[in-house]
Amino acid sequence: MYPALLVVALGLPFIFRGDYSQHILVMTCVFSILTISLDIIVGYMGQISLGHSAFFGVGAYTSALLSVKLGASVWLGWLAGFILAGVLGLFVGYVSFRRTRGISLAIITFGFGLVLWLICTNWFQLTRGWGGLSGIPCPVLAIPGLIKVPFQSPFSYYYLVLAFLMLTVYSVNRLLRCRFGRAIVALRENEALARSIGIGALRHYVLGFALGTALAGLAGSAYAHFIGLITPSLLSLDYLFIMLIMLIVGGKGTIPGPIIGAAIFVLVPEWLRMTEEFRPILLGTVFLVVILFMPHGVYPALLSLWNRVVQFQRR
């Protein structure tokens, strides 16, 4: 299935021509990475994080500040955003999971996100506050004397972020199939039982949480260098709600689910742009329909339908 989807993804810019359409494709890939990062925590670990958008903002601001303030390479900024978001996630996860789970964890992560949002809002000399950090450069792949490819247009940037999305899907899929992935799923299902067979709850929770936050930082870096302007709104609850809606609609605890959810809630608002005054109502209707008739998400519903079709054909 994955090779067929990859072929389709590679051909999309030739079907949807024009900068605007390709801009939407780029944003779909960025939010797919972001939603997958949240799915690791919510879907596979069974925990609640209300500060996930803060790590998205950390990745964006880290990469942007290194590029704008210090003139560092964009690639170095992306790596720094990924690492810093992961390290902060490691710290927050260790402090939180030592004593808390569930709702208590949600409150702690919300407080952490609020602190980072206040820093980005009020530290004007560094982040320029609500004026926004602008002039963020695009990535350039350069080999001296051989090649120089600027990822400036939506067409070229799409293939760059698609490569990161495919790498994310492959890495997360492999990780969740190994012993570590089975361990965090076991902890989600029954922590006491998992601990009784020797699974270290704290270690697996903290590492899983850090992986999710690191990928959120990667998505933030990709967003910043594509849009070229970032504000503290990246760390707000608005982006968290967007992530959660994408995850719930697509189907949590799956790899394709976050991608489908991101595609739906990036594309549908654009299709409804002509009916601006009715757009919130229509979006809410879509969300309610999915919740009522596909309680586990679109992807599990489609997978169930496909299995029924296959079984029917075998009869």
PyMOL commands that set and color helices and strands:
alter all, ss='L'
color gray80, all
select helices_A, chain A and resi 2-15+19-44+52-68+74-97+102-122+124-127+129-131+154-177+179-189+191-196+201-227+232-235+237-250+256-271+273-293+298-314
alter helices_A, ss='H'
color red, helices_A
select strands_A, chain A and resi 133-134+140-143+147-150+229-230
alter strands_A, ss='S'
color yellow, strands_A
deselect
rebuild
show_as cartoon
